[in-house]
Amino acid sequence: MEEATIETINAKPEFDLMYYLGVCGTNRIEHELLERIEAAWKDWKDRLHVYKIKPSHAKKDEGFVLIFLNKSVEEAVEDAWEKSPSEGMSFHNLGITMVMSAAQSLVPEVMEKGCAPLPRPGSEVLAAFEKLGLEWNKETKSANRQYAVFTHMPHAGGCEICSLSDTCPNSTLRPMQ
């Protein structure tokens, strides 16, 4: 059986306060919380994993990018939730911001189009996930990391699953409002 190649990518996304506030759905943040968020960002950058996975049958530049944060980050977010729902949500949004910022730095169309299409991983990619210590849940179509992005690299347009859903912002099938 052919194997996908796994290449580690050194991605160190920079903290963008305006992008973070957009993820949070607010336009302001308390100074003390901002200091805790910035400290967590610096700590979590070392827990960010980024890989390019290239199946054996892929063309020269085709492949996928897999970005995820360690389980320890998920535990830190859970600890923040125990302190307060507000604190928990702030750190949850930070995890989202970090993986999406990394994705946008590697695949600029993610930012431009506002979408990171979710591909269907084939057997080689599933084996690569396993080598990286991850599991793919076929039912939820996600990796076993709460903060993760898996998409085409380079960008390959929308995905048939999302664009057919009425929850997709790019769906042409949603009723007009």
Contacts in CASP RR format, 6 or more apart in sequence:
PFRMAT RR
TARGET T0000
AUTHOR 0000-0000-0000
METHOD contacts of the structure
MODEL  1
MEEATIETINAKPEFDLMYYLGVCGTNRIEHELLERIEAAWKDWKDRLHV
YKIKPSHAKKDEGFVLIFLNKSVEEAVEDAWEKSPSEGMSFHNLGITMVM
SAAQSLVPEVMEKGCAPLPRPGSEVLAAFEKLGLEWNKETKSANRQYAVF
THMPHAGGCEICSLSDTCPNSTLRPMQ
1 123 0 8 1.000
1 124 0 8 1.000
2 55 0 8 1.000
2 56 0 8 1.000
2 57 0 8 1.000
2 124 0 8 1.000
3 56 0 8 1.000
3 124 0 8 1.000
3 127 0 8 1.000
3 128 0 8 1.000
4 53 0 8 1.000
4 54 0 8 1.000
4 55 0 8 1.000
4 56 0 8 1.000
4 124 0 8 1.000
4 125 0 8 1.000
4 127 0 8 1.000
4 128 0 8 1.000
5 53 0 8 1.000
5 54 0 8 1.000
5 56 0 8 1.000
6 51 0 8 1.000
6 52 0 8 1.000
6 53 0 8 1.000
6 128 0 8 1.000
6 131 0 8 1.000
6 132 0 8 1.000
7 51 0 8 1.000
7 52 0 8 1.000
7 53 0 8 1.000
7 54 0 8 1.000
8 50 0 8 1.000
8 51 0 8 1.000
9 50 0 8 1.000
9 51 0 8 1.000
9 52 0 8 1.000
9 65 0 8 1.000
9 106 0 8 1.000
10 50 0 8 1.000
11 48 0 8 1.000
11 50 0 8 1.000
11 67 0 8 1.000
11 102 0 8 1.000
11 105 0 8 1.000
11 106 0 8 1.000
12 45 0 8 1.000
12 48 0 8 1.000
13 45 0 8 1.000
13 48 0 8 1.000
13 98 0 8 1.000
13 101 0 8 1.000
13 102 0 8 1.000
13 104 0 8 1.000
13 105 0 8 1.000
14 101 0 8 1.000
15 38 0 8 1.000
15 41 0 8 1.000
15 97 0 8 1.000
15 101 0 8 1.000
16 97 0 8 1.000
16 101 0 8 1.000
17 29 0 8 1.000
17 34 0 8 1.000
19 97 0 8 1.000
19 101 0 8 1.000
20 37 0 8 1.000
20 93 0 8 1.000
20 94 0 8 1.000
20 97 0 8 1.000
21 27 0 8 1.000
21 28 0 8 1.000
21 29 0 8 1.000
23 93 0 8 1.000
23 96 0 8 1.000
23 97 0 8 1.000
23 100 0 8 1.000
24 89 0 8 1.000
24 90 0 8 1.000
24 93 0 8 1.000
29 37 0 8 1.000
29 90 0 8 1.000
33 87 0 8 1.000
33 90 0 8 1.000
37 90 0 8 1.000
37 91 0 8 1.000
37 94 0 8 1.000
40 76 0 8 1.000
40 91 0 8 1.000
40 94 0 8 1.000
41 94 0 8 1.000
41 98 0 8 1.000
44 69 0 8 1.000
44 73 0 8 1.000
44 76 0 8 1.000
44 94 0 8 1.000
44 95 0 8 1.000
44 98 0 8 1.000
45 98 0 8 1.000
47 69 0 8 1.000
47 70 0 8 1.000
47 72 0 8 1.000
47 73 0 8 1.000
48 67 0 8 1.000
48 68 0 8 1.000
48 69 0 8 1.000
48 98 0 8 1.000
48 99 0 8 1.000
48 102 0 8 1.000
49 66 0 8 1.000
49 67 0 8 1.000
49 68 0 8 1.000
49 69 0 8 1.000
49 70 0 8 1.000
49 132 0 8 1.000
50 65 0 8 1.000
50 66 0 8 1.000
50 67 0 8 1.000
50 102 0 8 1.000
50 106 0 8 1.000
51 65 0 8 1.000
51 66 0 8 1.000
51 67 0 8 1.000
51 128 0 8 1.000
51 132 0 8 1.000
52 63 0 8 1.000
52 64 0 8 1.000
52 65 0 8 1.000
52 66 0 8 1.000
52 153 0 8 1.000
53 63 0 8 1.000
53 64 0 8 1.000
53 65 0 8 1.000
53 66 0 8 1.000
53 125 0 8 1.000
53 128 0 8 1.000
54 62 0 8 1.000
54 63 0 8 1.000
54 64 0 8 1.000
55 63 0 8 1.000
55 122 0 8 1.000
55 124 0 8 1.000
55 125 0 8 1.000
56 124 0 8 1.000
57 124 0 8 1.000
61 154 0 8 1.000
62 152 0 8 1.000
62 154 0 8 1.000
62 156 0 8 1.000
63 152 0 8 1.000
63 153 0 8 1.000
64 119 0 8 1.000
64 121 0 8 1.000
64 125 0 8 1.000
64 150 0 8 1.000
64 151 0 8 1.000
64 152 0 8 1.000
64 153 0 8 1.000
65 103 0 8 1.000
65 106 0 8 1.000
65 107 0 8 1.000
65 149 0 8 1.000
65 150 0 8 1.000
65 151 0 8 1.000
65 152 0 8 1.000
65 153 0 8 1.000
66 128 0 8 1.000
66 129 0 8 1.000
66 132 0 8 1.000
66 134 0 8 1.000
66 143 0 8 1.000
66 148 0 8 1.000
66 149 0 8 1.000
66 150 0 8 1.000
67 99 0 8 1.000
67 102 0 8 1.000
67 103 0 8 1.000
67 106 0 8 1.000
67 148 0 8 1.000
67 149 0 8 1.000
67 150 0 8 1.000
68 99 0 8 1.000
68 134 0 8 1.000
68 143 0 8 1.000
68 145 0 8 1.000
68 147 0 8 1.000
68 148 0 8 1.000
68 149 0 8 1.000
69 95 0 8 1.000
69 98 0 8 1.000
69 99 0 8 1.000
69 145 0 8 1.000
69 146 0 8 1.000
69 147 0 8 1.000
69 148 0 8 1.000
70 145 0 8 1.000
71 145 0 8 1.000
73 95 0 8 1.000
73 147 0 8 1.000
74 145 0 8 1.000
74 146 0 8 1.000
74 147 0 8 1.000
76 91 0 8 1.000
77 88 0 8 1.000
77 91 0 8 1.000
77 92 0 8 1.000
77 95 0 8 1.000
77 146 0 8 1.000
80 87 0 8 1.000
80 88 0 8 1.000
80 90 0 8 1.000
80 91 0 8 1.000
80 92 0 8 1.000
81 87 0 8 1.000
81 88 0 8 1.000
81 91 0 8 1.000
81 92 0 8 1.000
95 147 0 8 1.000
96 147 0 8 1.000
98 147 0 8 1.000
99 147 0 8 1.000
99 148 0 8 1.000
99 149 0 8 1.000
100 110 0 8 1.000
100 116 0 8 1.000
100 149 0 8 1.000
102 149 0 8 1.000
103 110 0 8 1.000
103 116 0 8 1.000
103 149 0 8 1.000
103 151 0 8 1.000
104 110 0 8 1.000
104 111 0 8 1.000
106 153 0 8 1.000
107 116 0 8 1.000
107 151 0 8 1.000
107 152 0 8 1.000
107 153 0 8 1.000
107 154 0 8 1.000
107 155 0 8 1.000
108 155 0 8 1.000
109 154 0 8 1.000
109 155 0 8 1.000
109 157 0 8 1.000
110 116 0 8 1.000
110 151 0 8 1.000
110 155 0 8 1.000
113 155 0 8 1.000
113 157 0 8 1.000
113 158 0 8 1.000
113 170 0 8 1.000
114 169 0 8 1.000
115 157 0 8 1.000
115 158 0 8 1.000
115 162 0 8 1.000
115 168 0 8 1.000
115 169 0 8 1.000
115 170 0 8 1.000
116 149 0 8 1.000
116 151 0 8 1.000
117 151 0 8 1.000
117 152 0 8 1.000
117 155 0 8 1.000
117 156 0 8 1.000
117 157 0 8 1.000
117 158 0 8 1.000
117 159 0 8 1.000
117 162 0 8 1.000
118 141 0 8 1.000
118 150 0 8 1.000
118 151 0 8 1.000
118 159 0 8 1.000
118 161 0 8 1.000
118 162 0 8 1.000
119 150 0 8 1.000
119 151 0 8 1.000
119 152 0 8 1.000
119 156 0 8 1.000
119 159 0 8 1.000
120 141 0 8 1.000
120 161 0 8 1.000
121 129 0 8 1.000
121 136 0 8 1.000
121 150 0 8 1.000
126 136 0 8 1.000
129 135 0 8 1.000
129 136 0 8 1.000
129 143 0 8 1.000
134 143 0 8 1.000
134 144 0 8 1.000
134 145 0 8 1.000
135 143 0 8 1.000
135 144 0 8 1.000
136 142 0 8 1.000
136 143 0 8 1.000
136 144 0 8 1.000
137 143 0 8 1.000
137 144 0 8 1.000
141 161 0 8 1.000
142 148 0 8 1.000
143 150 0 8 1.000
158 170 0 8 1.000
162 168 0 8 1.000
162 170 0 8 1.000
162 171 0 8 1.000
163 170 0 8 1.000
163 171 0 8 1.000
163 172 0 8 1.000
163 173 0 8 1.000
164 171 0 8 1.000
164 173 0 8 1.000
165 171 0 8 1.000
166 173 0 8 1.000
166 174 0 8 1.000
166 175 0 8 1.000
168 174 0 8 1.000
END
